[in-house]
Amino acid sequence: MSTNENANAAARLNRFKNKGKDTTEMRRRRIEVNVELRKAKKDEQMLKRRNVSTLPDDATSPLQENRSNQALAHWSVEEIVKGINSNNMELQLQATQAARKLLSREKQPPIDSIIRAGLIPKFVSFLARADCSPIQFESAWALTNIASGTSEQTKAVVDGGAIPAFISLLASPHTHISEQAVWALGNIAGDGSTYRDLVIKFGAIEPLLSLLAVPDLSSLASGYLRNVTWTLSNLCRNKNPAPPIEAIEQILPTLVRLLHHDDHEVLADTCWALSYLTDGSNDRIEVVVKTGLVPQLVKLLGCSELPIMTPSLRAIGNIVTGTDEQTQIVIDSGALSVFPSLLSHHKSNIQKEAAWTMSNITAGRQDQIQRVVDHGLVPYLIGILRKGDFKSQKEAVWAVTNYTSGGTIDQIVYLVQTGVVEPLLNLLSAKDSKTVLVILDAISNIFLAAEKINETEKLCLMIEECGGLDKIEALQSHENEQVYKASSTLIEKYFSAEEEEDQNVVPESTDASYTFQIQGNTPDTFNF
C-alpha cells in the first residue's frame, strides 16, 4: 500500500510547476489518484436526459391528446408491434404514440422490451416521414428516451441508423421536432467519446450551430436554447480521446456567445462545456483561453448561483493547471478577488476546488504567489488547514507546500507570521501518508528559509511549543518508509543535541523584516 502512495505522491509533486523541484516536470496536471475532484456527482451535469412529460407541450406540438387517445398508454408491447407493422398510417401513429407513452413513464419504462420487439428500425424509418410530422415527433421522442438509457440501449439506437436521421431532422420546419432531434443527439453524444465522435463525424455540429444563428438568442424559446446548449456541452465532454480540436474550434465562438446569455441553465451548461474543454493539455487550454472568454468566466465565478459557480470554478481551476502565462490571464481577469468567498464557502466541495485552484497558482511564479498574498488569501488557506473537511485540507496542504517551494524568503516569513505552522503540524496525525509527506516537505522548506536568515532556533522553539516536535518524532515509527525517513531527517538536522554545537550557518541577512513575529499572545521568545 505504502509503495503506491509513495509513487502517487511523487507523481503529483512532479505535476506541479514548482521552482526548485524537478524542472523537467513542469506540468501541474492533477493525477488520476485525485480524480474524485472531477467527479462531484451531486453538482455534475446530466449525461443523458429522458423526456418524461405526459403530454407534448400544447404550444409546441400539433398533437391533440383527446379522450379517444387515453387508452394508448395501456397498449401492450405486442399491440404496439402489430400497429406499427400494419400498413395503416393512422394505426402506425397511434402505436408509435403508445410506445412513446410507455417509454415516458417515470418508473421502469420497458426499454428492453421495445428493443427486443425490433421496433427501433421502424421508429428510425418514421423519422423520415416528412409527410406526417406527428409520427416524426412521436418516433423521435421514443428514440430519445431509449437513448437515455444504458450504453447497450443507446447502442441499439445508433445501430438502427438514428444518428444521420436525427441530424437531418435538425432542419425540420417544426420546432418541436427539431428540438427532439437535438435532445436525442445529446443523449447519444453523452454516452461517451466513441458516440460523441460519431455524432461529430456524421456532421451534427454545423446544423446544431445554425439553430442558434439568430441576431438575438433571447428570441429563442428558453427550453429550446437550453436543449441545444446541453447537447453542445455533451459534444465537448469526455476524454480518452478528447473531442477533435477542429470540432472544438467550430463550437467555441457559440459557447463564448452563450456565456453572455442571462438564462441560468444555459450559463451552467456552457460553463460545464468549458470545464471539459480545459481539462487537458496546455494546447487545449490555449484554444479556449485565446477566445478571450476568461474575464466573463471569472464574472460568473463570482455569482452566487451554485449551479453556475461550480462548473466555472472547475474551468478556472483547469486553466491554472496550464502555463504561467495562462495562469496570469486568470489572475489579470480579477479571479483572486473572488477567492475569499470561495475558500470560506459553506459547500465543502467549493472550498476543496478553490483550494485545489490555489495550489496550482502557488505552484507558479513568485510574482503570482505575491498576488495571492496581496489578495489576503493566505489566512483563508490557513483557515481550511484549521477547520476544513479533510479533502479541502489536503488541497490547502498542497497550496501551502507549493508556496514554500517557490516563494521568496519574505513570502515564507509572511506565511509563518500568519500562523501556518501549528495547523500544518496538526495534520501530521492524518492517516494519509501522501499528505503527511507533503506537510513534511513544507516544514523542510520553511526550515531552509529559517536557516538563510539565522532563525532556525526560533522555528524549532515554535514547533516544540505547539506540540509539533512530538508529532514529527512519532512519525519515525511510521509504516511508510518515506515518511519515517523524512521525519528522521528533520529531527537529526534541526532537533538533535549536536545541532546546537554546529552553529556554522552564515545568515544571508539579518534584516528585521525577516523576523518571524508570531501574532497574538505567544511569548516574544518565539519570534521567527
Secondary structure, 3 states (H helix, E strand, C coil): CHHHHHHHHHHHHHHCCCCCCCCCCCCCCCCHHHHHHHCCCCCCCCCCCCCCCCCCCCCCCCCCCCHHHHHHHHCCHHHHHHHHCCCCHHHHHHHHHHHHHHHCCCCCCCHHHHHHCCCHHHHHHHCCCCCCHHHHHHHHHHHHHHHCCCHHHHHHHHHCCHHHHHHHHCCCCCHHHHHHHHHHHHHHHCCCHHHHHHHHHCCCHHHHHHCCCCCCHHHCCHHHHHHHHHHHHHHCCCCCCCCCHHHHHHHHHHHHHHCCCCCHHHHHHHHHHHHHHCCCCHHHHHHHHCCCCHHHHHHHHCCCCHHHHHHHHHHHHHHCCCCHHHHHHHHHCCHHHHHHHHHCCCCHHHHHHHHHHHHHHCCCCHHHHHHHHHCCCHHHHHHHHHHCCHHHHHHHHHHHHHHHHHCCHHHHHHHHHCCCHHHHHHHHHCCCHHHHHHHHHHHHHHHHHHHHCCCHHHHHHHHHHCCHHHHHHHHHHCCCHHHHHHHHHHHHHHHCHHHHHCCCCCCCCCCHHHCCCCCCCCCHHHCC
